[in-house]
Amino acid sequence: MNAAAGINAYKNVRVESSVLGTDPHGLIAMLFQGALVEIDNARSAMIRKETAAKGKSTSKAIAIIGEGLNASLDKTVGGELAHSLSALYTYMVTRLVDANYKNDVAALDEVTGLLTELKAAWDGIRPQATQFAPQTMASRTYGSA
């Protein structure tokens, strides 16, 4: 195994371990962060005129937003808010497709701004989410979280 393959294997294990040890609120936060990282990568690649890297990062961001964040919405329970977020996520995906096609840095920046605001709001409700989270087996058994 070469060094690059080893590093990638380590990253995959680290990400998988993080996902397995995270509550649902944390998973959504990870999706926000992952989308922001990929958009930043796409922006950098766009500026360097690295078409393949730009396309790869943009595609990852689109997948995170469309198949991760949007798919995680429960429109039955979430009502109007969930529907509004879904429409916003669809808009973001459309802007990312346009940005990739037109090499539009401003469109990437627009989506980054929207995601940053949503992530800040999501992170802001974190204390409430953990306050009502069910106890883990360890806390029920041993009296600690």
C-alpha positions as a printed Julia matrix, in Angstrom:
145×3 Matrix{Float64}:
   0.0    0.0     0.0
   1.44   3.38   -0.95
   1.42   6.38    1.39
  -1.55   8.08   -0.28
  -3.68   4.95   -0.03
  -2.74   4.6     3.63
  -3.7    8.18    4.37
  -7.03   7.76    2.58
  -7.74   4.55    4.48
  -7.01   6.35    7.76
  -9.29   9.24    6.81
 -12.1    6.82    5.93
 -11.79   4.99    9.25
 -11.66   8.3    11.13
 -14.79   9.6     9.38
 -16.62   6.31    9.89
 -15.7    6.31   13.59
 -16.94   9.9    13.93
 -20.23   9.05   12.25
 -20.82   5.97   14.39
 -20.15   7.92   17.59
 -22.35  10.91   16.77
 -25.99  11.6    17.6
 -28.46  12.66   14.87
 -27.92  16.37   15.6
 -24.18  15.91   15.24
 -24.6   14.05   11.96
 -26.47  17.0    10.45
 -23.74  19.33   11.7
 -21.2   17.07    9.97
 -23.18  17.32    6.73
 -23.16  21.12    6.92
 -19.43  21.13    7.56
 -18.74  18.63    4.79
 -20.71  20.66    2.25
 -18.87  23.84    3.25
 -15.49  22.13    2.91
 -16.36  20.76   -0.54
 -17.61  24.15   -1.75
 -14.39  25.74   -0.51
 -12.42  23.03   -2.35
 -14.45  23.69   -5.51
 -13.82  27.41   -5.19
 -10.07  26.89   -4.85
 -10.02  24.49   -7.8
 -12.08  26.94   -9.86
  -9.59  29.73   -9.18
  -6.68  27.41  -10.1
  -8.6   26.37  -13.26
  -8.51  22.71  -12.22
 -11.68  21.57  -13.95
 -11.69  17.95  -12.75
 -11.09  18.85   -9.11
 -13.73  21.6    -9.3
 -16.27  19.16  -10.72
 -15.47  16.49   -8.15
 -15.82  18.84   -5.18
 -18.95  20.48   -6.57
 -20.51  17.04   -7.09
 -19.71  16.07   -3.52
 -21.27  19.28   -2.19
 -24.38  18.69   -4.32
 -24.67  15.13   -2.99
 -24.27  16.26    0.63
 -26.94  18.94    0.26
 -29.34  16.99   -1.94
 -28.93  13.46   -0.64
 -27.91  14.3     2.9
 -29.4   17.51    4.22
 -32.52  17.55    2.04
 -33.18  13.84    2.46
 -32.92  14.15    6.25
 -35.92  16.48    6.44
 -39.11  14.98    7.83
 -41.72  16.99    5.98
 -44.58  15.39    7.9
 -43.28  16.43   11.31
 -41.36  19.51   10.18
 -44.29  21.1     8.39
 -43.75  24.44    6.69
 -40.19  24.8     7.98
 -39.14  21.47    6.47
 -40.76  22.38    3.16
 -39.02  25.76    3.14
 -35.66  24.18    3.92
 -36.21  21.64    1.16
 -36.87  24.43   -1.32
 -33.73  26.24   -0.11
 -31.62  23.08   -0.47
 -32.99  22.6    -4.0
 -32.06  26.2    -4.79
 -28.54  25.64   -3.44
 -28.08  22.55   -5.6
 -29.23  24.52   -8.65
 -26.77  27.32   -7.84
 -23.94  24.81   -7.44
 -24.73  23.24  -10.81
 -24.72  26.73  -12.38
 -21.5   27.65  -10.59
 -19.77  24.54  -11.88
 -20.98  25.06  -15.44
 -20.26  28.81  -15.59
 -17.19  28.92  -13.3
 -19.14  31.33  -11.12
 -17.28  31.98   -7.86
 -20.05  34.34   -6.71
 -22.6   31.49   -6.86
 -20.31  29.32   -4.71
 -19.97  32.21   -2.26
 -23.75  32.64   -2.17
 -24.29  28.99   -1.27
 -21.49  29.18    1.3
 -23.25  32.13    2.93
 -26.58  30.33    3.05
 -25.06  27.15    4.46
 -23.04  29.09    7.02
 -26.2   30.79    8.31
 -28.07  27.48    8.5
 -25.15  25.78   10.23
 -24.92  28.59   12.81
 -28.64  28.25   13.54
 -28.32  24.45   13.76
 -25.32  24.73   16.08
 -27.29  27.22   18.18
 -29.99  24.69   19.0
 -27.44  22.08   20.07
 -27.97  22.58   23.85
 -31.71  21.98   23.44
 -31.11  18.86   21.35
 -28.81  17.3    23.93
 -31.04  18.31   26.84
 -33.83  16.09   25.54
 -31.67  13.32   24.08
 -32.35   9.84   25.44
 -29.86   8.5    27.91
 -27.17   6.18   26.67
 -26.88   2.65   28.01
 -23.82   3.72   30.03
 -25.67   6.56   31.75
 -28.6    4.3    32.65
 -26.32   1.57   33.91
 -23.53   3.49   35.56
 -25.13   6.85   36.29
 -22.81   8.83   33.99
 -23.1   10.19   30.49
